[in-house]
Amino acid sequence: MKTTTKNITTLLSVSAIAFASSTVMAQDLSITVTNLTQGLHFTPVITAAHTSENHMFMVGSAATPELQAMAEGGDISGLASILSNADANISENPAGGLLAPGMSTSYTLTNDAANTHLSMTTMVLPSNDGFVGLDGWKIPTEAGTYTIMLNAYDAGT
């Protein structure tokens, strides 16, 4: 089944702060996820910086078993495993559980130069397979604050 877009509002704010060492260029990504919905909760959030070849999901494509597990039950372990095997920098469950309507969670994701794209996803409660997500957003090379409104999707399962 294909993922389709739903109209649920979520705000993602990313601040990129570059720092250098003698051998590696790294970037701290200060991330804030705000649940702008009224009455919908988010299950544990998973965020990853990864290469352009990797995806947590792709709009219009069939949901993977790992995406289905997240979208149907909030289980992010399968996505975390895939991303870890792809050398992604990952943040799992920064809110420490559910993210209630009107609430925010802020966290830092330290990223290396090889991972140029950012993705994030979380299940929407109550739903049978709805999720909010960002897929493969190119991380800016210039330090600054970037605000992204995220779409909600139906995993089609």
C-alpha positions in Angstrom: 0.0 0.0 0.0 1.1 3.6 -0.6 1.7 6.3 1.9 -0.6 9.2 1.5 -0.6 12.7 3.0 -3.0 13.8 5.8 -3.5 17.3 7.1 -2.1 17.4 10.6 0.2 20.3 11.7 3.6 19.7 13.3 6.4 22.1 13.6 10.0 21.1 13.4 12.7 23.7 14.2 16.3 22.9 13.4 19.3 25.1 14.4 22.5 24.1 12.8 25.7 25.0 14.6 28.9 24.0 12.9 32.1 23.1 14.8 35.4 21.9 13.4 38.2 19.7 14.7 41.5 19.0 13.1 40.3 15.9 11.2 36.5 16.0 11.0 33.9 18.6 10.3 30.8 18.0 12.5 27.6 19.8 13.1 25.4 20.0 16.1 21.7 20.1 15.2 19.5 21.6 17.9 16.1 20.2 17.2 12.7 21.2 18.6 9.6 19.2 17.7 6.3 20.9 18.6 3.0 19.0 18.5 0.6 21.7 17.1 -2.4 19.3 16.9 -5.5 19.6 19.1 -6.1 16.2 20.8 -3.6 14.0 19.1 -0.5 12.6 20.8 2.8 11.5 19.2 4.5 8.2 20.2 8.3 8.1 20.6 10.0 10.3 18.0 12.9 9.0 15.9 15.2 11.5 14.2 18.2 10.7 12.0 20.9 12.5 10.0 21.8 10.2 7.1 23.1 10.1 3.5 20.9 11.1 0.6 20.5 7.4 -0.4 18.7 6.5 2.9 15.0 7.0 3.8 12.7 6.3 6.7 9.8 6.4 4.3 9.0 7.6 0.7 5.7 9.3 -0.1 3.9 7.2 -2.7 5.9 4.1 -2.0 4.8 1.0 -0.1 5.4 1.2 3.7 8.3 -1.0 4.8 7.7 -3.5 7.7 9.8 -1.2 9.9 7.6 1.8 9.0 4.5 -0.2 9.5 5.6 -1.2 13.0 6.1 2.5 13.8 2.9 3.7 12.2 0.7 1.0 13.6 2.2 0.6 17.1 4.8 3.3 17.7 7.7 0.8 17.6 10.7 2.7 16.4 13.2 -0.1 17.0 13.1 -1.4 13.4 13.8 2.0 11.9 16.6 2.6 14.4 18.2 -0.7 13.4 18.1 0.1 9.7 19.5 3.6 10.3 22.2 2.4 12.6 23.3 -0.1 10.0 23.5 2.7 7.5 25.8 4.8 9.8 23.2 7.4 10.5 23.3 9.6 13.5 20.1 8.9 15.5 18.1 10.3 18.3 15.4 8.0 19.7 12.5 9.1 21.9 13.8 12.5 23.0 10.5 13.3 24.7 10.8 10.2 26.9 7.4 8.9 25.9 4.3 10.5 24.4 4.4 14.1 23.1 1.0 15.6 24.0 -0.8 18.3 22.1 0.7 21.7 22.5 3.9 20.3 23.9 7.5 20.4 22.6 10.7 18.4 23.0 14.1 19.8 22.3 17.3 17.8 21.8 20.7 17.9 20.1 21.8 15.6 17.3 25.5 15.6 16.7 26.1 14.9 13.0 29.2 14.2 10.9 29.8 15.6 7.5 28.9 12.4 5.6 25.3 12.6 6.7 23.7 15.4 4.7 20.0 14.8 5.1 17.6 14.8 8.1 14.5 12.6 8.6 12.1 12.3 11.5 8.9 10.3 12.2 6.4 9.5 14.9 3.1 7.7 15.1 -0.1 9.8 15.6 -2.4 8.7 18.4 -5.2 7.7 18.1 -4.9 6.3 14.6 -4.5 2.8 13.1 -1.5 3.7 10.9 -1.1 7.5 10.8 2.3 9.2 11.3 4.0 12.5 11.0 7.2 12.6 9.1 10.1 14.4 7.4 11.9 12.5 4.7 15.4 13.4 3.5 15.5 17.2 4.2 18.9 18.5 3.0 20.7 19.9 6.1 21.9 23.4 5.4 25.6 24.1 5.5 25.1 27.6 6.8 24.4 28.0 10.5 21.0 29.3 11.3 17.5 28.4 12.5 15.2 26.7 10.1 11.5 26.0 10.7 9.7 23.2 8.8 6.0 22.4 9.0 5.6 18.6 8.7 2.9 16.6 7.0 1.0 13.6 8.4 0.8 10.5 6.4 -1.3 7.3 6.3 1.0 4.2 6.0 -1.7 2.5 4.0 -1.5 -0.7 6.0 
